């Protein structure tokens, strides 16, 4: 019997191989990022700091929805039944969380590079904003992975993800926007430590809910 870590690693590897075999979807999301930021450039050229920050997180949001939603949509019911007989559901959802976090880390860097190329560079602390962008990608991927797992049990999973995700994602987006705003000013914003702790607490809560709820969802 394989250890939990080896089972999770095998599931993550499976998702990576499946993503590469269906890389047209991956390239489609990359094209979406480039085209979205390019259209923003055509409309507003080089926006001011707050607008630049807001547009970055809006693009991040839609990229995450497109990237994470397909991780469950590409799993057929027969394949899920097969995995149900092989691994514990908590190992399965943990592998999905890890895979989507890795995917969003890549897309976060791509989105930031595109914004810097097409919308200018208003950042005073580039490395700080990169770190916040990566943390934001992790938070968004964790939340939407949990929502995608719930919505996958319904027929209209994409619409259900949007309906459930809107009230849950707004606090995280507002928090990320406030945290990242310090990257545009030479003076450090007060209260950053508390906001980082709040973001970390929300991530831990999402992970705990996913690990608790998913075994019950997978039985259906």
Secondary structure, 3 states (H helix, E strand, C coil): CCCHHHHHHHHHHHHHHHHHHCHHHHHHHHHHHHHHHHHHHHHHCCCCHHHHHHHHHHHHHHHHHHHHHHHHHCCCHHHHHHHHHHCCHHHHHHHHHHHHHHHHHHHHHHHHHHHHHHHCCCCCCHHHHHHHHHHHHHHHHHHHHHHHHHHCCCCCHHHHHHHHHHHHHHHHHHHHHHHHHHHHCCCCCCCHHHHHHHHHHHHHHHHHHHHHHHHHHHCC
